[in-house]
Amino acid sequence: MTAQTPATPTTFPKLATASIAANLSDQMMLALLPLVLVAAGATPQTVSAVVAAHAAAWLVVSLPVGAYADVMSRRTIMLAGALAIMASGAAGFAAVLRGVPPPWVLACTAFGIAAGVVMLILSVFALVPKAVETKRLPSANAFLEFGRALVSIAAPLVAARLVAHGLGAYGFGVAIVGGVLALVAAAQLPVEPAAAAGVSIMDSIRDGARFVVREPILRAIAVCAVAWNSAFFALTAVIAPYAAGELGMSIEDIGTAWSIYGIGLLLGSLAAAPMIRRLPTGFMFMFGPVTSCLSVILLVAG
């Protein structure tokens, strides 16, 4: 295991900057790629495949990154993640600037950017408890969610207007900017002590999996996270084709509607800390999935 990162008064602001910048790149891609494909007349199956590539990065990359975060510098992982976002964003920019590329190119770009985001976000989550006092953790996490909410409101609006005016390639430029900001923030973090040698990554993954399975609360959180994120990416894959095809909405209207998701995140981040202090943990775990299910029912009923 790595020794604790030496925290300074400015450690958390840098972690927050890196997190918000990574989420800027992530949310821009989630909004931009379906809209680029829908505007080009792609089928729902094609849109779903590209969104699946984005989601696959969270599944494929999170386990090894989580294990490596215990045996190497999180700062190094964050720097690598920022570089992955920048490189993948540049490749996507060059490809879309020439016209709508084959879906596999967009899928590779989505995977690369999401992989970089995973590396940054998991490292931030690992470092925040070392950067703030325990009693401030709910507020710190709420602040990170507040930042994610802000970019989740802005990204669909910007992406939709870029695509509607034939400037979709520049959405990748926004993702690159997010990578640059994350790189600068990560580079200013304290350097961690070297990790102990001889730790097996596969052993770390197996030990972590056993620990999660054996702990009832962690097991419930893991099942909830897998189920909710699966549903979220499914909604992301179908919402743009459905809105454009079945509802006849314009690209800009779809972006505006999708930005409402960010408003929900914003309200949730503001309410999270006081709710955690006042309400039972079990209620908080159920609140999110229940409200999500009710929202989908309203969408279908409407």
C-alpha positions as CSV (number, residue, x, y, z in Angstrom):
1,M,0.0,0.0,0.0
2,T,1.2,3.5,-0.6
3,A,1.9,5.9,2.2
4,Q,-0.5,8.7,2.7
5,T,-0.2,11.7,0.4
6,P,1.2,14.7,2.3
7,A,-1.8,17.0,2.2
8,T,-1.5,20.8,2.1
9,P,-4.2,23.5,2.4
10,T,-4.3,23.7,-1.4
11,T,-4.5,19.9,-2.1
12,F,-8.3,19.7,-2.2
13,P,-8.8,22.7,-4.5
14,K,-6.4,21.0,-7.0
15,L,-8.2,17.7,-6.7
16,A,-11.5,19.5,-7.2
17,T,-10.2,21.3,-10.3
18,A,-8.9,18.0,-11.8
19,S,-12.3,16.3,-11.0
20,I,-14.4,19.1,-12.5
21,A,-12.1,19.3,-15.6
22,A,-12.3,15.5,-16.1
23,N,-16.1,15.6,-15.8
24,L,-16.2,18.5,-18.3
25,S,-14.5,16.2,-20.9
26,D,-16.7,13.2,-19.9
27,Q,-20.0,15.1,-20.1
28,M,-19.1,16.8,-23.3
29,M,-18.5,13.4,-24.9
30,L,-21.7,11.9,-23.5
31,A,-23.7,14.7,-25.1
32,L,-21.6,15.3,-28.2
33,L,-21.2,11.8,-29.7
34,P,-24.9,10.8,-29.9
35,L,-25.8,14.3,-31.3
36,V,-23.0,14.0,-34.0
37,L,-24.3,10.6,-35.0
38,V,-28.0,11.6,-35.0
39,A,-27.3,14.7,-37.0
40,A,-25.5,12.4,-39.6
41,G,-28.5,10.1,-39.8
42,A,-26.9,7.2,-37.9
43,T,-29.1,4.3,-36.7
44,P,-30.0,3.9,-33.0
45,Q,-27.8,0.7,-33.0
46,T,-24.8,2.8,-34.1
47,V,-25.4,5.4,-31.4
48,S,-25.8,2.6,-28.8
49,A,-22.5,1.0,-29.9
50,V,-20.5,4.2,-29.5
51,V,-22.1,5.0,-26.1
52,A,-21.3,1.4,-25.1
53,A,-17.7,2.0,-25.9
54,H,-17.7,5.0,-23.6
55,A,-19.4,2.9,-20.8
56,A,-17.0,0.0,-21.4
57,A,-14.1,2.1,-20.2
58,W,-15.6,2.4,-16.8
59,L,-16.0,-1.4,-16.7
60,V,-12.6,-2.3,-18.2
61,V,-10.4,0.4,-16.7
62,S,-11.8,0.9,-13.2
63,L,-10.6,-2.4,-11.7
64,P,-6.9,-2.2,-12.8
65,V,-6.8,1.5,-12.1
66,G,-8.3,0.9,-8.6
67,A,-5.6,-1.7,-7.9
68,Y,-2.8,0.4,-9.3
69,A,-3.9,3.3,-7.1
70,D,-2.9,1.2,-4.1
71,V,0.7,0.5,-5.4
72,M,1.7,3.6,-7.3
73,S,1.4,7.4,-7.2
74,R,-2.2,8.6,-7.7
75,R,-0.6,11.8,-9.0
76,T,1.1,9.8,-11.8
77,I,-2.2,8.0,-12.6
78,M,-4.0,11.4,-12.8
79,L,-1.3,12.8,-15.2
80,A,-1.6,9.7,-17.4
81,G,-5.4,10.1,-17.4
82,A,-5.2,13.7,-18.4
83,L,-2.8,12.9,-21.3
84,A,-5.2,10.1,-22.4
85,I,-8.1,12.6,-22.6
86,M,-6.0,15.1,-24.5
87,A,-4.7,12.5,-27.0
88,S,-8.1,10.9,-27.6
89,G,-9.7,14.3,-27.9
90,A,-7.1,15.4,-30.5
91,A,-7.8,12.3,-32.5
92,G,-11.5,12.8,-32.4
93,F,-11.1,16.5,-33.4
94,A,-9.0,15.6,-36.4
95,A,-11.4,12.8,-37.5
96,V,-14.6,14.8,-37.2
97,L,-13.1,17.9,-38.7
98,R,-12.9,16.0,-42.0
99,G,-16.6,14.8,-41.8
100,V,-18.4,12.2,-39.8
101,P,-15.9,9.3,-39.4
102,P,-16.7,5.6,-39.2
103,P,-18.5,4.7,-35.9
104,W,-15.5,2.6,-34.8
105,V,-13.3,5.8,-34.8
106,L,-15.8,7.6,-32.6
107,A,-16.0,4.5,-30.4
108,C,-12.3,4.4,-29.9
109,T,-12.2,8.1,-29.1
110,A,-15.0,7.7,-26.6
111,F,-13.2,4.8,-24.9
112,G,-9.9,6.7,-24.7
113,I,-11.4,9.8,-23.2
114,A,-13.6,7.8,-20.8
115,A,-10.5,5.8,-19.8
116,G,-8.6,9.0,-18.9
117,V,-11.6,10.2,-17.0
118,V,-11.8,7.0,-15.0
119,M,-8.1,7.3,-14.1
120,L,-8.6,10.9,-12.9
121,I,-11.8,10.4,-11.0
122,L,-10.8,7.2,-9.1
123,S,-7.5,8.9,-8.1
124,V,-9.4,11.9,-6.8
125,F,-11.8,9.7,-4.8
126,A,-8.8,8.0,-3.3
127,L,-7.0,11.2,-2.3
128,V,-9.9,13.3,-1.0
129,P,-10.2,11.5,2.4
130,K,-6.5,12.3,2.9
131,A,-6.9,15.9,1.9
132,V,-9.8,16.9,4.1
133,E,-10.9,16.2,7.7
134,T,-13.4,13.3,8.1
135,K,-16.2,15.6,9.3
136,R,-15.8,17.6,6.1
137,L,-16.0,14.7,3.7
138,P,-19.8,15.0,3.0
139,S,-19.3,18.7,2.1
140,A,-16.2,18.0,0.1
141,N,-17.9,15.2,-1.9
142,A,-21.0,17.5,-2.4
143,F,-18.7,20.2,-3.8
144,L,-17.3,17.7,-6.3
145,E,-20.8,16.8,-7.3
146,F,-21.7,20.4,-7.6
147,G,-18.9,20.9,-10.1
148,R,-20.0,17.9,-12.0
149,A,-23.5,19.2,-12.1
150,L,-22.5,22.6,-13.5
151,V,-20.6,21.0,-16.4
152,S,-23.5,18.6,-16.9
153,I,-25.8,21.5,-17.4
154,A,-23.4,23.4,-19.8
155,A,-22.0,20.5,-21.9
156,P,-25.3,19.4,-23.6
157,L,-26.1,23.0,-24.4
158,V,-22.7,23.7,-25.9
159,A,-22.5,20.4,-27.7
160,A,-26.0,20.8,-29.3
161,R,-25.2,24.3,-30.6
162,L,-21.9,23.2,-32.0
163,V,-23.5,20.2,-33.8
164,A,-26.4,22.3,-35.0
165,H,-24.0,24.8,-36.7
166,G,-21.8,22.1,-38.2
167,L,-19.0,22.7,-35.6
168,G,-19.2,19.3,-33.8
169,A,-15.4,18.8,-34.1
170,Y,-14.9,21.7,-31.7
171,G,-16.7,19.8,-29.0
172,F,-13.6,17.6,-28.9
173,G,-11.7,20.8,-28.3
174,V,-13.7,21.4,-25.2
175,A,-12.7,17.8,-24.0
176,I,-9.1,18.7,-24.7
177,V,-9.3,21.8,-22.6
178,G,-10.7,19.6,-19.8
179,G,-7.7,17.4,-20.1
180,V,-5.3,20.3,-20.1
181,L,-6.9,21.8,-16.9
182,A,-6.7,18.4,-15.2
183,L,-3.1,18.0,-16.2
184,V,-2.1,21.3,-14.7
185,A,-4.0,20.6,-11.5
186,A,-2.6,17.1,-11.1
187,A,1.0,18.4,-11.8
188,Q,0.7,20.7,-8.8
189,L,-0.3,18.0,-6.3
190,P,2.3,16.9,-3.7
191,V,4.5,14.0,-4.8
192,E,3.7,10.8,-3.0
193,P,6.3,8.5,-1.4
194,A,7.2,5.4,-3.4
195,A,5.0,2.4,-3.0
196,A,6.1,-0.9,-1.5
197,A,7.4,-3.3,-4.1
198,G,6.2,-6.8,-4.8
199,V,2.4,-6.2,-4.6
200,S,0.5,-8.3,-7.2
201,I,-2.2,-6.3,-9.1
202,M,-4.3,-9.4,-9.6
203,D,-4.1,-10.2,-5.8
204,S,-5.2,-6.6,-5.1
205,I,-8.2,-7.0,-7.4
206,R,-9.2,-10.3,-5.9
207,D,-8.8,-9.0,-2.3
208,G,-10.8,-6.0,-3.1
209,A,-13.6,-8.0,-4.7
210,R,-13.7,-10.4,-1.8
211,F,-13.9,-7.5,0.7
212,V,-16.8,-5.9,-1.2
213,V,-18.7,-9.2,-1.5
214,R,-18.3,-10.0,2.2
215,E,-19.4,-6.5,3.5
216,P,-23.2,-6.1,3.3
217,I,-23.1,-2.3,2.9
218,L,-20.4,-2.3,0.2
219,R,-22.1,-5.2,-1.6
220,A,-25.3,-3.2,-1.7
221,I,-23.5,-0.1,-2.9
222,A,-21.8,-2.1,-5.7
223,V,-25.0,-3.7,-6.9
224,C,-26.8,-0.4,-6.9
225,A,-23.9,1.3,-8.7
226,V,-23.8,-1.3,-11.5
227,A,-27.5,-1.3,-12.0
228,W,-27.9,2.5,-11.9
229,N,-25.0,3.1,-14.3
230,S,-26.2,0.5,-16.7
231,A,-29.6,2.2,-16.8
232,F,-28.0,5.6,-17.2
233,F,-25.9,4.6,-20.2
234,A,-28.9,2.8,-21.7
235,L,-30.8,6.1,-21.4
236,T,-27.9,8.0,-22.9
237,A,-27.8,5.7,-25.9
238,V,-31.6,5.9,-26.7
239,I,-32.5,9.5,-25.7
240,A,-31.0,11.3,-28.7
241,P,-32.3,8.9,-31.4
242,Y,-35.7,8.7,-29.7
243,A,-36.1,12.5,-29.3
244,A,-35.0,13.2,-32.9
245,G,-37.0,10.3,-34.5
246,E,-40.1,9.7,-32.4
247,L,-40.5,13.3,-31.0
248,G,-39.1,15.2,-34.0
249,M,-37.0,17.4,-31.7
250,S,-34.2,19.5,-33.2
251,I,-30.6,19.0,-32.1
252,E,-30.6,22.2,-30.0
253,D,-33.9,21.2,-28.3
254,I,-32.4,17.8,-27.4
255,G,-29.3,19.5,-25.9
256,T,-31.6,21.8,-23.9
257,A,-33.7,18.9,-22.6
258,W,-30.5,16.9,-21.7
259,S,-29.1,19.8,-19.7
260,I,-32.0,19.4,-17.3
261,Y,-30.2,16.3,-16.1
262,G,-27.5,18.6,-14.9
263,I,-30.0,20.7,-13.0
264,G,-31.0,17.6,-11.2
265,L,-27.4,16.9,-10.3
266,L,-27.0,20.5,-9.1
267,L,-30.0,20.3,-6.8
268,G,-28.9,16.9,-5.5
269,S,-25.4,18.1,-4.7
270,L,-26.8,21.1,-2.8
271,A,-29.1,18.8,-0.8
272,A,-26.7,15.9,-0.3
273,A,-24.6,17.1,2.7
274,P,-27.6,18.2,4.9
275,M,-29.6,15.1,4.0
276,I,-26.6,12.8,4.9
277,R,-26.4,14.5,8.3
278,R,-30.1,14.2,9.1
279,L,-31.4,11.0,7.4
280,P,-30.6,7.3,7.8
281,T,-28.0,5.8,5.5
282,G,-30.5,3.3,4.1
283,F,-32.9,6.0,3.1
284,M,-30.1,7.8,1.2
285,F,-29.2,4.7,-0.7
286,M,-32.8,4.2,-1.8
287,F,-33.6,7.8,-2.5
288,G,-31.6,8.0,-5.7
289,P,-32.7,4.8,-7.4
290,V,-36.4,5.5,-6.5
291,T,-36.4,9.0,-7.9
292,S,-34.6,7.7,-11.1
293,C,-37.3,5.0,-11.6
294,L,-40.1,7.5,-11.0
295,S,-38.5,9.8,-13.6
296,V,-38.3,7.1,-16.2
297,I,-41.9,6.1,-15.6
298,L,-42.9,9.8,-16.1
299,L,-40.9,9.8,-19.3
300,V,-42.6,6.7,-20.7
301,A,-46.0,7.8,-19.6
302,G,-45.6,11.2,-21.2
